[in-house]
Amino acid sequence: MDNKLNTYGFGNSASTVTDVVVRNRVLRNTYWLLALSMIPTVLGAWIGVASGFSLMAGSPGLSLILFLGIAFGFFYGIEKTKNSSMGVVLLLAFTFFMGLMLSRLIGATLQFSNGPALIMYAFGGTAAVFGTMATIATVSKRDFSGLGKFLFVGVILLILASVANIWLQLPSLMITVSVIAIGIFSAYILFDVQRVVNGGETNYITATLAIYLDVYNVFVNLLALLGIFGGSRD
């Protein structure tokens, strides 16, 4: 019977429909979890600002090492538990931690008289970037999978430049890194969303983690640029 169904195309058609249903479910769950992840992020940022949280203040090198250690610990745990509810718990815990890490930038921005407005502009700009890239990834027939290697190399170079600037403290380099980072992580949103749409990523927890990091980095770098060029002390 299965052979007859395949002969007349019904078997393949049923398989295609199933694949589409699975992909749509993964994408829907990814968007829901991504929206949910904003809650612990905001909570972490609020607690960080209120408490003056700083990860080893005064020692940027050790702070970076500690941050990377904690972050990669979360990545490992999320990967190991991505097929269970514990994966969701760890993901939300990670987004809370990232909110804490965001608190120094938020706190510095709030020192400007127009700080709250700058934060809202950065949020709106990030939402616009996400909406645009996600829409292109969903409706475009073009395959963006080839971007992966170039984007990965770009991220490595960004990390190296950022680490170097911890000691160089060059404002022009920081601005350049932020501008390039917005471009790279905007493209990563396109890449990661299309992976879900095309079935390249079938786990909504790891899909959410990837897209969350893209959105987070766009927001952070956009807010940094707005603070540099639009911050007012009046």
KEKE-3310 file (N, C-alpha, C; in steps of 0.2 Angstrom, whole numbers, plus 5000, padded with zeros to 4 digits):
npx = (5004:5010:5019:5011:5005:5016:5019:5009:5011:5005:5011:5023:5017:5010:5021:5028:5018:5018:5031:5030:5021:5028:5039:5033:5027:5039:5044:5034:5034:5047:5047:5037:5045:5055:5049:5045:5058:5062:5057:5064:5076:5074:5070:5083:5091:5085:5087:5100:5104:5098:5105:5118:5126:5141:5152:5166:5171:5183:5192:5193:5199:5198:5185:5179:5184:5178:5164:5163:5166:5155:5144:5147:5146:5132:5128:5132:5125:5112:5112:5113:5101:5091:5080:5071:5061:5069:5079:5072:5071:5085:5088:5080:5086:5098:5095:5092:5104:5110:5103:5108:5121:5119:5115:5125:5127:5114:5112:5122:5117:5105:5110:5111:5100:5091:5090:5080:5073:5082:5084:5072:5072:5082:5076:5065:5071:5078:5068:5062:5073:5073:5060:5060:5071:5066:5055:5059:5067:5057:5048:5056:5063:5076:5091:5099:5109:5122:5128:5133:5146:5154:5148:5152:5166:5166:5161:5171:5181:5176:5175:5189:5193:5186:5191:5204:5202:5199:5210:5216:5207:5201:5190:5185:5187:5179:5166:5167:5167:5154:5145:5148:5145:5131:5127:5132:5125:5112:5111:5113:5101:5093:5099:5097:5084:5079:5085:5076:5064:5067:5069:5082:5085:5078:5075:5067:5072:5086:5085:5079:5089:5099:5093:5090:5102:5107:5097:5100:5113:5111:5103:5111:5123:5117:5111:5123:5128:5118:5120:5132:5131:5119:5117:5112:5117:5110)
npy = (4994:5006:5008:5010:5022:5030:5029:5036:5048:5052:5048:5055:5068:5068:5067:5079:5088:5085:5088:5102:5106:5102:5111:5123:5122:5122:5134:5143:5139:5143:5157:5160:5156:5165:5177:5175:5174:5187:5192:5187:5193:5207:5208:5204:5214:5225:5222:5221:5235:5241:5236:5239:5230:5222:5212:5207:5221:5233:5224:5221:5210:5198:5198:5196:5183:5176:5179:5172:5159:5157:5159:5149:5138:5138:5136:5123:5116:5119:5113:5100:5097:5100:5093:5092:5099:5105:5111:5123:5129:5131:5140:5151:5155:5158:5169:5178:5180:5186:5198:5203:5206:5216:5226:5236:5244:5248:5256:5265:5272:5277:5288:5298:5312:5310:5296:5286:5287:5284:5271:5266:5269:5261:5248:5249:5250:5238:5229:5232:5228:5215:5211:5214:5206:5193:5192:5192:5181:5171:5173:5174:5166:5164:5156:5157:5150:5150:5160:5157:5153:5165:5174:5168:5169:5183:5186:5180:5189:5201:5198:5197:5210:5217:5212:5216:5230:5232:5235:5244:5255:5263:5275:5276:5263:5256:5261:5257:5243:5241:5246:5237:5225:5226:5225:5211:5203:5206:5200:5187:5185:5183:5172:5162:5162:5157:5145:5138:5139:5132:5119:5116:5118:5109:5110:5119:5125:5127:5134:5146:5150:5154:5164:5173:5177:5184:5195:5201:5205:5214:5224:5228:5234:5244:5252:5256:5264:5274:5280:5285:5294:5301:5304:5314:5326:5337)
npz = (5000:5004:4994:4983:4987:4986:4973:4967:4972:4984:4996:4997:4997:5009:5018:5015:5020:5033:5037:5035:5045:5056:5056:5056:5069:5077:5074:5079:5093:5095:5094:5104:5115:5114:5116:5129:5135:5136:5148:5160:5156:5157:5170:5176:5172:5178:5192:5192:5189:5200:5211:5208:5201:5196:5187:5194:5195:5189:5185:5170:5161:5169:5172:5159:5156:5167:5163:5150:5155:5163:5153:5143:5151:5153:5140:5137:5146:5142:5129:5132:5139:5130:5125:5135:5149:5157:5149:5145:5157:5160:5149:5152:5164:5159:5151:5161:5168:5157:5157:5169:5165:5156:5163:5167:5156:5154:5166:5164:5153:5158:5165:5157:5153:5143:5144:5146:5135:5125:5128:5124:5111:5106:5109:5101:5088:5088:5088:5075:5067:5069:5066:5052:5047:5051:5043:5030:5030:5031:5020:5009:4995:4993:4997:5012:5019:5015:5021:5034:5037:5034:5043:5055:5055:5055:5068:5076:5073:5078:5091:5094:5091:5101:5113:5112:5113:5126:5132:5123:5122:5113:5106:5093:5088:5096:5091:5078:5079:5085:5075:5065:5072:5073:5060:5057:5067:5064:5051:5056:5062:5051:5045:5056:5058:5046:5046:5054:5048:5036:5041:5045:5059:5072:5085:5097:5108:5107:5095:5099:5108:5100:5092:5102:5106:5095:5094:5106:5105:5094:5101:5112:5105:5097:5107:5113:5103:5102:5114:5113:5102:5104:5118:5131:5143:5148)
capx = (5000:5014:5022:5006:5004:5022:5019:5004:5013:5002:5015:5027:5013:5009:5027:5029:5013:5020:5037:5028:5018:5033:5043:5029:5027:5046:5045:5030:5037:5053:5044:5034:5050:5059:5046:5046:5065:5063:5055:5070:5081:5072:5071:5090:5094:5082:5090:5107:5104:5096:5110:5124:5129:5146:5155:5173:5173:5190:5197:5190:5201:5196:5178:5178:5185:5172:5158:5164:5165:5148:5140:5148:5143:5125:5127:5133:5119:5106:5113:5112:5094:5087:5074:5067:5059:5075:5082:5069:5073:5092:5088:5078:5091:5104:5093:5092:5111:5112:5100:5112:5127:5116:5113:5130:5125:5108:5114:5126:5113:5101:5114:5109:5094:5086:5092:5074:5071:5087:5083:5066:5074:5086:5072:5061:5076:5080:5062:5062:5077:5071:5054:5062:5075:5062:5050:5063:5069:5051:5045:5061:5065:5083:5094:5104:5113:5129:5131:5135:5154:5156:5146:5156:5172:5165:5160:5177:5185:5173:5178:5196:5194:5183:5195:5210:5200:5198:5216:5217:5202:5200:5183:5184:5187:5172:5161:5167:5165:5147:5142:5149:5141:5124:5126:5133:5120:5106:5111:5112:5094:5090:5101:5095:5076:5078:5086:5070:5059:5069:5070:5089:5085:5071:5074:5065:5076:5092:5084:5078:5095:5103:5090:5090:5109:5107:5093:5103:5119:5109:5101:5117:5127:5113:5110:5129:5129:5114:5122:5138:5130:5113:5116:5112:5118:5106)
capy = (5000:5012:5009:5013:5029:5034:5029:5041:5054:5053:5047:5061:5074:5068:5068:5086:5091:5084:5092:5109:5106:5102:5117:5129:5122:5124:5142:5146:5138:5148:5164:5161:5156:5171:5182:5174:5176:5194:5194:5187:5198:5214:5207:5204:5221:5229:5220:5223:5242:5243:5233:5241:5223:5222:5206:5209:5228:5235:5219:5219:5204:5193:5199:5193:5176:5174:5179:5167:5153:5156:5158:5143:5133:5138:5133:5116:5113:5120:5108:5093:5096:5104:5089:5092:5105:5108:5115:5129:5132:5134:5145:5157:5157:5161:5176:5182:5181:5191:5204:5206:5208:5221:5232:5241:5248:5252:5260:5271:5276:5281:5294:5304:5315:5307:5289:5281:5288:5280:5263:5264:5269:5255:5243:5249:5248:5231:5226:5233:5224:5208:5210:5214:5200:5187:5192:5190:5174:5167:5173:5174:5159:5163:5152:5161:5146:5151:5166:5155:5153:5172:5177:5165:5173:5190:5186:5179:5195:5206:5196:5199:5217:5219:5210:5221:5237:5232:5238:5250:5260:5267:5276:5275:5256:5254:5263:5253:5236:5241:5246:5230:5220:5227:5222:5204:5200:5207:5195:5181:5184:5181:5165:5158:5161:5153:5138:5135:5139:5127:5113:5115:5118:5106:5110:5126:5128:5129:5139:5152:5153:5157:5170:5177:5180:5189:5200:5204:5209:5220:5229:5231:5238:5249:5256:5259:5269:5279:5283:5289:5300:5304:5305:5321:5328:5342)
capz = (5000:5004:4988:4979:4988:4984:4966:4965:4975:4990:5001:4997:4999:5016:5021:5015:5024:5040:5038:5036:5051:5061:5055:5059:5076:5080:5073:5083:5099:5096:5095:5111:5120:5113:5120:5136:5138:5138:5155:5165:5154:5160:5177:5178:5171:5183:5198:5191:5190:5207:5215:5206:5200:5191:5187:5195:5193:5190:5182:5164:5159:5173:5171:5153:5157:5171:5159:5145:5158:5165:5147:5140:5155:5151:5133:5138:5150:5137:5124:5135:5141:5125:5124:5141:5151:5161:5144:5145:5164:5160:5145:5155:5169:5155:5149:5167:5168:5152:5159:5174:5162:5152:5168:5167:5150:5155:5171:5161:5148:5162:5168:5152:5154:5139:5144:5145:5128:5121:5128:5120:5103:5105:5109:5094:5082:5088:5086:5068:5063:5070:5061:5045:5045:5051:5038:5024:5031:5031:5014:5003:4992:4992:5002:5015:5023:5014:5025:5040:5037:5034:5049:5060:5054:5057:5075:5079:5072:5082:5098:5095:5092:5107:5118:5111:5114:5133:5134:5119:5124:5107:5105:5086:5087:5099:5087:5072:5082:5086:5069:5061:5076:5072:5053:5058:5071:5060:5046:5059:5063:5045:5045:5061:5057:5040:5047:5057:5042:5031:5044:5047:5066:5073:5092:5098:5113:5104:5090:5103:5111:5094:5090:5107:5106:5089:5096:5112:5102:5091:5105:5115:5101:5095:5113:5114:5098:5103:5120:5111:5098:5106:5125:5133:5150:5151)
cpx = (5004:5017:5017:5005:5010:5021:5014:5005:5010:5006:5020:5024:5012:5015:5029:5024:5016:5026:5035:5025:5023:5037:5039:5028:5033:5046:5040:5032:5043:5051:5041:5040:5054:5056:5046:5053:5066:5061:5061:5076:5080:5073:5078:5093:5091:5086:5097:5108:5103:5101:5117:5129:5135:5150:5163:5175:5180:5195:5193:5192:5198:5188:5176:5179:5180:5166:5158:5163:5158:5143:5141:5146:5135:5124:5128:5127:5113:5106:5111:5105:5089:5081:5070:5065:5065:5079:5079:5071:5080:5092:5086:5082:5097:5102:5093:5099:5113:5109:5105:5118:5125:5116:5118:5128:5119:5109:5117:5122:5108:5104:5112:5102:5089:5087:5086:5072:5076:5086:5077:5067:5078:5081:5067:5065:5077:5074:5061:5066:5075:5065:5056:5066:5071:5057:5053:5065:5063:5048:5050:5062:5072:5086:5100:5109:5121:5132:5134:5142:5156:5154:5150:5162:5172:5164:5167:5182:5182:5175:5185:5197:5191:5187:5201:5208:5199:5205:5218:5213:5202:5193:5181:5183:5181:5166:5161:5165:5157:5143:5142:5145:5134:5122:5127:5127:5113:5105:5111:5105:5091:5092:5098:5087:5075:5080:5080:5065:5061:5070:5077:5089:5078:5070:5072:5069:5082:5091:5082:5084:5099:5100:5090:5097:5110:5103:5097:5109:5117:5107:5107:5121:5123:5112:5117:5130:5125:5116:5128:5136:5123:5112:5117:5113:5114:5101)
cpy = (5006:5013:5012:5020:5033:5034:5035:5048:5056:5053:5053:5067:5074:5069:5076:5090:5091:5088:5100:5110:5107:5108:5123:5128:5124:5131:5145:5145:5143:5155:5165:5161:5162:5177:5181:5175:5183:5196:5193:5192:5205:5214:5207:5211:5226:5228:5222:5231:5244:5241:5236:5235:5225:5215:5207:5215:5229:5230:5217:5212:5198:5193:5195:5186:5173:5174:5173:5160:5151:5155:5151:5137:5132:5135:5126:5113:5114:5114:5101:5092:5099:5100:5088:5099:5109:5113:5122:5133:5135:5140:5151:5159:5160:5168:5181:5184:5187:5198:5207:5209:5215:5227:5237:5246:5252:5257:5267:5275:5280:5287:5300:5306:5312:5299:5285:5281:5284:5273:5261:5264:5263:5249:5243:5248:5241:5227:5226:5229:5217:5206:5210:5208:5193:5186:5190:5183:5169:5167:5173:5167:5158:5159:5156:5157:5147:5157:5163:5155:5160:5175:5175:5169:5180:5191:5185:5186:5201:5204:5198:5206:5220:5218:5215:5228:5238:5236:5244:5256:5265:5269:5274:5267:5253:5255:5258:5246:5236:5242:5240:5225:5220:5223:5214:5201:5201:5201:5188:5180:5181:5173:5160:5156:5156:5146:5134:5134:5133:5120:5111:5114:5115:5107:5118:5129:5131:5135:5146:5155:5156:5164:5175:5181:5185:5195:5204:5208:5215:5226:5232:5236:5244:5254:5260:5265:5275:5283:5288:5295:5304:5306:5312:5322:5333:5340)
cpz = (5000:4998:4983:4980:4986:4976:4963:4968:4981:4996:5002:4999:5006:5020:5021:5019:5031:5042:5039:5042:5057:5061:5058:5066:5080:5079:5078:5091:5101:5097:5102:5116:5120:5117:5127:5139:5139:5145:5160:5163:5157:5167:5180:5177:5176:5190:5198:5192:5197:5212:5214:5204:5195:5192:5187:5192:5194:5187:5175:5161:5162:5172:5164:5153:5161:5167:5154:5149:5160:5158:5144:5144:5154:5144:5133:5141:5146:5132:5126:5137:5136:5124:5130:5144:5155:5156:5144:5152:5163:5155:5148:5161:5165:5153:5155:5168:5163:5154:5164:5170:5158:5157:5168:5162:5151:5160:5168:5156:5152:5166:5163:5154:5149:5139:5143:5138:5123:5122:5124:5113:5102:5104:5102:5088:5082:5085:5078:5064:5063:5065:5054:5043:5046:5046:5031:5024:5030:5024:5008:5001:4991:4998:5005:5019:5021:5018:5032:5041:5038:5040:5055:5060:5057:5065:5078:5078:5077:5089:5099:5095:5098:5113:5118:5114:5122:5135:5130:5121:5119:5105:5098:5084:5090:5094:5081:5074:5082:5080:5065:5065:5074:5065:5054:5061:5067:5055:5050:5061:5057:5044:5050:5060:5051:5041:5050:5052:5037:5034:5046:5055:5068:5081:5094:5103:5110:5098:5094:5106:5106:5092:5095:5107:5100:5091:5101:5109:5098:5095:5109:5111:5098:5101:5114:5109:5100:5109:5118:5107:5100:5113:5127:5141:5153:5155)
residu = (MET:ASP:ASN:LYS:LEU:ASN:THR:TYR:GLY:PHE:GLY:ASN:SER:ALA:SER:THR:VAL:THR:ASP:VAL:VAL:VAL:ARG:ASN:ARG:VAL:LEU:ARG:ASN:THR:TYR:TRP:LEU:LEU:ALA:LEU:SER:MET:ILE:PRO:THR:VAL:LEU:GLY:ALA:TRP:ILE:GLY:VAL:ALA:SER:GLY:PHE:SER:LEU:MET:ALA:GLY:SER:PRO:GLY:LEU:SER:LEU:ILE:LEU:PHE:LEU:GLY:ILE:ALA:PHE:GLY:PHE:PHE:TYR:GLY:ILE:GLU:LYS:THR:LYS:ASN:SER:SER:MET:GLY:VAL:VAL:LEU:LEU:LEU:ALA:PHE:THR:PHE:PHE:MET:GLY:LEU:MET:LEU:SER:ARG:LEU:ILE:GLY:ALA:THR:LEU:GLN:PHE:SER:ASN:GLY:PRO:ALA:LEU:ILE:MET:TYR:ALA:PHE:GLY:GLY:THR:ALA:ALA:VAL:PHE:GLY:THR:MET:ALA:THR:ILE:ALA:THR:VAL:SER:LYS:ARG:ASP:PHE:SER:GLY:LEU:GLY:LYS:PHE:LEU:PHE:VAL:GLY:VAL:ILE:LEU:LEU:ILE:LEU:ALA:SER:VAL:ALA:ASN:ILE:TRP:LEU:GLN:LEU:PRO:SER:LEU:MET:ILE:THR:VAL:SER:VAL:ILE:ALA:ILE:GLY:ILE:PHE:SER:ALA:TYR:ILE:LEU:PHE:ASP:VAL:GLN:ARG:VAL:VAL:ASN:GLY:GLY:GLU:THR:ASN:TYR:ILE:THR:ALA:THR:LEU:ALA:ILE:TYR:LEU:ASP:VAL:TYR:ASN:VAL:PHE:VAL:ASN:LEU:LEU:ALA:LEU:LEU:GLY:ILE:PHE:GLY:GLY:SER:ARG:ASP)
# end
